[in-house]
Amino acid sequence: MNAVSKRIDAISARIGQAVSWVCLLMVLLGAVNVVARYTGRYVKLNLSSAALTEAQWYAFSALFLLGGGWALQQDSHVRVDVLFSRLSPRARAGVNVAGTLLFLLPFCVFGVWASWEYVANSFAQREVSPDPGGLARYPIKALIPVAFVLLALQAVSELLKGIDQLRGRYDER
């Protein structure tokens, strides 16, 4: 495997491992929110808040957006295996190279392009939640193009590995 691919894989792995802790945070926020809501009903006080609810879905958004590259690296993404699993390793590499070049990388470029103005407008307005006590929206929206860039980086790594495999130089998968 070449050095560029190894570096990208290391970045994806670090981000993926960090984001896995966000999953724990998300679960804890959900538990606190549920306990606060039901306790609040019992004591006739509003113990939950829009910020707490939004923090939970922000954590989910971060987990989903930032985990894409790592999922691709770990081959944990959704794949239609009906025919793919019957192919030889070399043919699978060819399908992966073609799919990355024709679909995944253009999709990532489109994702960055399509989200850029949306995110820029959110930052320019310092967009916040319409709910009283809600969180700022622009930081979480900024993760959209970041996610596409991280996914594209990992796609480049997978492309390099696939090309190496087609050339008979790489046989890790």
N, C-alpha and C positions, 0 to 999 in steps of 0.2 A: 504494500500500500504506500502511496507516495506521501511526502511530508505535508503537503497542503491538505490532503484529505485527513491525515492524522490530527492536524491542528484544528480543523473545522469540527471533527468528531469530538475532540477534547472540549471545545467551546460548547457544543451542543450538550454534551454529557454534564458539564458543570451547570449549565442553565437548567437542564432537566432535573438534576438532583436538587437544585435550589427551589425550583418550582414545585417539586414533590412536597416540600415543607409547606407550601401555600395550601396544599390539599388539607393538611392538618389544621391550618389556620381557618380555612373555610368551614370545616366541620365544627371546630370550636365556636366560631361566630354563630353558626346555625344553632348549636346547642344553647348558647347564651341567649340568643334571641328567643328561642322557644321557651326557655325557663322564665325569662323576663316577661314574655307575653302572658303566660299562664299564671305566673305569680301576681302579675299586675291585675289580672281579672279577679283573682282571689282577694287581694287587698284593695281593690277598686282604685288603683293608680296606673298610669301609663308608664311602665318601666322599660318599654322597648322604644326604639327610635328609628326614624328613616335612615339615619347615618349607619346604624347597626345593620339594618337590612341591606342597605346599599353596599356596605363593606363586604358582606357575604357574597353578593353577586359580583363585586369587583374582584374578589379573590378567585371566584370561579372563572371570570373572564381572563384573568392573568394566567391561571392554570391552563385553560384551553388555548389561549393565544400563544403563550411562550413555550408550551410543551410540544408544539407541532414538529419542530425540527428534531427534537429528541425522539418523538414517536417514529418519525421517518428513519432516523438512525437505528433504532432498535427493531425496525421492521414490524412495528406495532400498529401501523396504520391499516385502514380498511383496504382490502384487496379482494378482487373476485378470483378465487382460486380454482374454479372449475377446470380451466384449461392450464393455467399457470403452473399448478403443482405437477402436471404431467410432463412439463417441458424439461429438457436437459438444463444443467446449470448455465451453460453457454447461451442457450436460447432465452432463458430467463434474464440473463444479463442484457441481451439484445433488446428484449421487451422493456426492461427498466431504462436503458439508455434512450430508446425511442420515446418512451412515455415521459421521461424527464425533459428531453429536448422539445418535444411537441406540445406537451400539456403542462407539466408542473412549473417549469421555469417561466413560460409565458403567463401562466396564472399568477405567479408571484409578482411579476413585473406589473401586470394589470392591477393586482391588489394594492400595491404601493401607489400606483398612479391614481386609481379610483378613490383611495382613502385620503390622499394627501390634502386636498382642498377641504374635505370634511373635518379633518383633524386641525388644519390650520385655522379654519373658522372657529372651531371650538376654543382653541388657544387664544385667538384674537378677542373673543368675547369673554374669556375666562368663564366659560360655561359652567353653571352649577345645576344641581338637581332642582326641578320645580317643586319638590316636596320640602316643606318646612324642616330645617335641620339637616337637609340632605348634603351629600358630599359634592366636591368639585368633579365635573365630568371630564374635563380636558385631559387630566393625567391618564385616565384609563383608556380614553380614545387614542392617545398617543401610542399605545401598545399595538394598535392595528397595523400600521406600516412596519413597526419594529418586528412584529410577528412574521410578516411576509418576507422581510429581509433575512431573518433567522432561518425561515423555511427554505428560502432560495440558497442560502449558504450551505445548508445541509444537502440540498438537492445537488449542488455542485460537487460536494464530497461523494455523494452516491453516484453521480455521473462519472467522476474520475475512477471510482472503484469498479463501476461497470465496464468502462473502457479498458481498464487493466485486466479485468476478467476476460473480456473478449480477446485480448491480446495474449491470454494465457499466463499472465503475471500475477494474478490475484485469485485466491480461492478460499476466502474466509467464510463466505456464506454458502 
